[in-house]
Amino acid sequence: MSRVVHGLDELTALAGSELGVTDWLEVGQGRIDTFADATDDHQWIHTDPERAARGPFGAPIAHGYLTLSLFIPLFTDLLDVRGVTTKVNYGLDKVRFPAPVKAGSRIRLRATLASVDAVRGGVQIAVDGTVEIEDGDKPACVLRSLSRFYA
């Protein structure tokens, strides 16, 4: 369930706070195939379950960028910023993919609002996120995401 904040002042007050952990989200083969179609990345390790079963991970795996793209819907499950006119993805400071997400696995996001800094007309936030794999020894993705919110 999202934490709701109203306006930039409430958002700024959360700087340094742990935002929590989302519910689990399944990354099934259908989602992987749809991402492959959208990006024209049909490498067999993602889209050929029979061949991938004989590959290095024993199953098809999600594209790293699919896992990364799921940060936004997972993040919005943690924080809902209201009372702003515009929300934009500003970029990434860091992204690593320590472990693959096998088809059918479940992931979740653990996030901290690392900083909130004033920019002209709004604020820029930095979110430190870890995408965890259920029963996994290592995270699927570790990142610092930058977003801007304008009044």
C-alpha positions, 0 to 999 in steps of 0.5 A, spaced: 500 500 500 502 506 497 504 512 502 501 518 500 504 525 501 501 531 499 506 536 495 513 538 495 514 539 503 511 533 505 516 529 500 522 533 502 520 531 509 521 524 507 528 525 505 532 519 508 526 515 510 526 507 508 519 507 504 518 499 505 517 493 501 512 492 495 508 485 495 511 480 490 510 480 483 511 474 478 515 475 472 512 470 467 514 467 460 508 471 457 511 478 460 518 476 458 516 475 451 512 481 451 518 485 453 522 481 447 517 483 442 517 491 444 524 491 444 526 486 438 530 483 443 529 475 442 535 472 444 534 465 446 536 465 453 529 469 454 524 467 449 526 459 448 524 455 454 527 449 451 534 451 449 534 456 455 533 450 460 539 447 457 543 454 458 547 457 464 541 458 468 537 452 467 531 456 465 529 462 461 531 469 464 528 476 464 531 481 460 535 485 465 532 492 462 525 488 463 527 488 471 529 495 471 523 497 467 518 494 473 522 499 478 516 504 476 510 500 477 513 497 484 515 504 486 508 507 485 506 501 490 510 504 495 510 512 494 504 516 491 506 523 491 499 528 490 499 535 489 504 536 484 503 538 476 508 533 473 512 527 475 518 525 470 523 520 470 530 524 470 535 518 469 539 513 473 545 514 477 547 506 478 544 500 475 547 493 477 544 486 475 547 481 480 542 475 479 538 473 473 530 473 474 528 466 472 521 466 468 516 464 473 520 468 479 517 473 483 520 479 485 519 485 490 522 492 491 525 495 497 526 502 497 529 508 501 528 515 499 536 517 499 535 525 498 530 530 496 534 536 492 530 543 490 531 544 482 527 550 479 520 549 480 520 543 484 524 537 487 529 532 484 529 525 488 534 520 489 531 513 490 535 507 492 532 501 490 533 493 491 529 488 487 529 482 490 528 475 488 523 470 492 528 465 495 534 468 492 541 469 495 542 475 491 538 481 488 536 481 481 537 489 481 540 494 485 539 501 483 539 509 484 533 512 480 532 520 479 525 523 478 523 530 478 516 532 481 514 539 479 509 544 483 
